[in-house]
């Protein structure tokens, strides 16, 4: 690992169709690799935004194999935002899992979303109740990658700063936030929260969000972004599918931490 690495976040507008979504993801990951990204983050529920497909995805290992092959073919570390996976404790609900594949296509980590989105945000969807389909995880994860030590989180976790403090204390230098942040809450809070987490924990924050309309009720905010440890937006997108790519400089990160020591 060097002090500097290129990372990318994919922004997509996933539909119900798993195969259509895979085709879109493959093209976007290839675009990120072509821009020199060593680590690529995919959004939450990137394989399908249809809740009726979640159990099917969790029960079919071919989807995980496909993601592993994509990482290997493009030669990138692939962090697959959130992919429904079986609950390891026998809970009949699935887990919302962030799966990490190295550039050889080996799955090296899994993080299960801790904070579930049981909220009424007043949009066309109305009430969101993730706990009806998902069981919560309980363990934080920080992994070693060529870009640095990466702390894993998913979407609604963003509103719980204690989780990010724990990731920093566990050694995180970069924190990833794959998401399907709603348009209503994203417009109000997305960038504010991401920048706050970066500043509080003096970490790079790489966030990959869904965008656009996924059906006649659900709309997400987009605005995937890379933020540095001083809270500056390094690179970002607006509301269309694409790739946001930028440089992570761990020497700069260390300088920020040394000049303003917060984690004593």
PELINGI-V708871 format. One record per run of one state. SS is the DSSP state (hx for helix, st for strand, lp for the rest). FROM is the first residue (numbers start at 1). TO is the last residue. If there is no record, write none. Layout:
# PELINGI-V708871
ss=(SS	SS)
from=(FROM	FROM)
to=(TO	TO)
This chain:
# PELINGI-V708871
ss=(lp	st	lp	hx	lp	st	lp	st	lp	hx	lp	hx	lp	st	lp	st	lp	st	lp	st	lp	st	hx	lp	st	lp	st	lp	st	hx	lp	hx	lp	st	lp	st	hx	lp	st	lp	st	lp	st	lp	st	lp	st	lp	st	hx	lp)
from=(1	4	12	18	35	39	42	44	45	51	60	62	75	77	87	94	102	107	113	118	121	127	130	133	134	135	142	146	148	155	160	161	170	174	180	182	183	202	204	210	211	214	219	222	225	228	233	237	242	250	260)
to=(3	11	17	34	38	41	43	44	50	59	61	74	76	86	93	101	106	112	117	120	126	129	132	133	134	141	145	147	154	159	160	169	173	179	181	182	201	203	209	210	213	218	221	224	227	232	236	241	249	259	264)
